[in-house]
Amino acid sequence: MRSAARPGQEARLEELGARFDQRVKELIEALGDLGAERLFLAAGLSILDELDAQAANSGSKALDDRIRNLENRAATLLTDAAARIEMLSRRVDEAS
């Protein structure tokens, strides 16, 4: 199939086409020959399902990382505050 690709993108389009073709072949092995339209639809849906799963995993990892960073910052701030309170307490004791 011919497509209008920008210069330098032909190789990328060929790679993507080969990967899509491989997905369709895998579906033919699993489901049988359902016809091109149904196979293309199934291939597209399975690819989108994988992308959604990857996005969900990377999103939860990013959220976990943010939570971990916030916990570390909070622990540092609490430790610093405890040290200041201890210092003030000693000053008050010394002044009394």
N, C-alpha and C positions, 0 to 999 in steps of 0.2 A: 504494500500500500504506500502511496506517495503522500507526503505531508510537507507543508511549508514550514521548514525549520530555519531558524537563524543560523548564520554561519558558526560552525563550531559545536552546534547542538545535535548534529546528526548522530554522533556516536552515543550520546546519552539517550536519545530517542530509540535507537536500536537496542540498547541495553534494557530499557524499560519495556520495549515490545517483547524482547526475549523472555523477560521475567513474567510478563503477563501471559505469554504463550505457555510457559511452564506451568503456571497456575491453572490454566484451562486444561492442560494435559492431565494434571493431577486430579482435577474434577471429573474428567472423562473416565479415568481409572476408578474413581470412587463411585460415581453416579451413573456411568454409561453416557452414551452420546445423546444429549437432550436437545441438540440443535444449537446453532451458533448463538442465537439471541439469548437463550436461557443460560447457556454456559458462560457467556460474557457477563450476564447479570449476576450469576452466582459468583464468578471470579471477582467482580467489582465489589459485591457485598462482603465477600470474605476478606478482601483487602481492607475495606473500610472498618470491618470488625476488628482486625488486627491493629489498625491505626488507633482506633478508640481505646483498645486495651493498653497499648503502649502509652497513649496520652494520659490515661487514668493512672498508670503506674508511675510515670514520670511526674505527674502532678502531685501524687501522694508522697513521692520521695522529696519533692521540692518543699512540700508543706512540712514533712517530718524534719527536714533540714532547718527550715525557718523556726520551727518549734524548739528544736535542740539549741539553736543559736540564742533564742530568747531566754530559754532556761539558763544557759550559761551566763548570759548578761545579767539576768536577775540574781543568780547566785553570787556573781562578782559584786554587784551593787549591795546585796545584803551583807556580804562579808565586809565590804568597806564600811558600811553603816555601823555594823557591830563593832568594828575596830574604833570608829570615832566615838561611839557611845561609851565604850570601855575607857578610852582616853579621857573623855569628859567626866566620867564617874571617878576616875583616879584624881583628876584635878579638884573635884568637889570634895573628895575625901581628904586631900592634902590641905585644902583651904579651911576645912572644919577643925 
